[in-house]
Amino acid sequence: MSVDGCNTVLVLGGIRSGKSEFAEALVADAVTVRYVATATGGDPDDAEWAARLAAHRNRRPETWTTEETGDDPRRLADVLASAQPHETLLVDDLGGWVTVLLDPAHQPADDTVTIAELAEAVRACPARLVLVSPEVGLSLVPTTPLGRAFADALGSANQAVADACDAVALVVAGQACWLKRSDAPSTDAGSPSAPSPVDPAPVDPAAPDGHRASIPAQAGPSEPDTPATSVAPGAGAPVAEAVLPEVLTPGVPPAAQPADGAGWAAPTMTLPMVATGLVIQSGMELPLPDEYAGPQAVERLATRDVPGAGLGVLERVVGFAAATQGTPTPQPWGPVRVLLLHGDHEGGASAGSPAGESARRAAQARAGVGVLARLAAENGATLQVVDAPTAAPMEVGAALTAEAVESALRHGWRLAEEAADAGVHLLVLAACGAGTEAAAAAVLAATAGAEPPAVLGRVVRDGTVDDTAWMIRCAAVRDALHRTRHASRDAKTVLTELGGGDIAVATGILLGATARRLPVLLDGPVGVAAGMVSRDLAGQARHWCLLPDHGGHPAVRLAADVLGLSPLLDLRLDLGEGANALAALPLLRSVLALSAALPAREDDAGPAGEPADEESPEFAEPEPAGPGPATTGSDDEERTDAPDRHAG
């Protein structure tokens, strides 16, 4: 998770409020983090305090480095002043810093000047900075002079630092409320029609588990009159006869088009609205998969009557399907839709790509021929070709305008909404544009600090490796990164400057699918690049994605590692983006069907050979993946730290 447009963030909260976990989640996307610890070691005989410090240390990833500033309170300002723009710092916490500041060993000290120096250092810090501080002003007034001095000094420090930060969040009972956001859209305080970007949705008492009530989105840009989907033949049709009818693809609607057309067909999660429709911005609160159903499904497999060791790594498919369907006995995915993104990248990014090749592939898909269409027919999937805006040469200027990026994001969201409304259980993301690999490499370099040559695959044309074209692509990415070296690395800027139309539409698809609890199979550089960008808009999106195979592509390998998506297979298929996932889909479906139908072991079974407390999955109706129950949250920490609802 990150905060779009905010370089410095202050996280406030009470004791055991979850403030530290929330702050750590804000910087979880950084490759390395400098953790600045402000507390002293404390009394060596205080085992409880030592255990608290050890718990904090053990929670930090191995890639983080730790700096101690407890010996000298003035050193914290020096650390912030010496930070570099490319660094990420997490200061935890200002309560420890104030404690040291008031220690008699550091007296006499001008506390006011010291706090002012810290605030100035925060304001001038060029690095990405997150600070944690206790909020003690809501408790009783301390009865001792030293306690009152601490509360007063901490309150002054919190005010000064909050004024210097771009954003301030208050964490209560693990729930974050934004008190200040520099990227929030300006609204009239007296206008009741202008919603706050952080207002929570009302809780529907009738909804299961007290889920937030969905708020229907306002009308978006009008749609063209042409249909957008095609109906694939049944799975039992002969392969030679499997030809998909032509798919008529709507263009991306202009961002400035009046909102007088058809409204959004179905409710979404609570999100900011303006007159032109849905606002896609950072920190959106989208649902997470069910955190209990996945582990329960894997545990259930251990009770099944299997002659061997079981499903091996494919148990992850069962856990993923269970979490996204909200049941410990997931069913094989039913209707599947393939979204083929056709958007070219001009300039050096497309070096080595034959002229008109991407258009030919898109035309094949529309006509129901070619590898992707054949595999879609084999899987009984519908195929939709989506034309994305052509991206300008990234080495010369912005790949896309900011308005086009907004429009592409909304269009992708709408495509996911349409799929969910049509009863689709699973999306497969595919792409066939020229220069997509170079654009994905540029996005990875900007979002994960990757070296372009390390993530840019070899250029193969007619079975021959074209090293000259590969070097031209590397140079284009290098020049684009140099051109944008001072630009923000927030999601929309990355899409505008480097990503282009197809990655922007793919990002919108991932966000819309997350909002509708619709799982997505990623396959290839465009999909994983969209996954990297979506982290800044809604970190929950990656939990709805499954990566069947990395295909041996270096960019996919790196992005999968950063996103925490372990490829299930190592087939090294290279059939085109999207086709590789479709080739693996029958195996994944078979695993789900098998896991649902396996009988229980005799020691766990009832008189009929089936578990006494389960309905036989052989006769159970498949549960759709879309509307299944899911937990909601804004970071991964809430998932891992949630109390066990079955305890006691």
Order of alpha helices (4+ residues) and beta strands (2+ residues): beta-alpha-beta-alpha-beta-alpha-beta-alpha-alpha-beta-alpha-beta-beta-beta-beta-alpha-alpha-beta-alpha-alpha-beta-alpha-beta-alpha-alpha-beta-beta-alpha-alpha-alpha-beta-alpha-beta-alpha-alpha-alpha
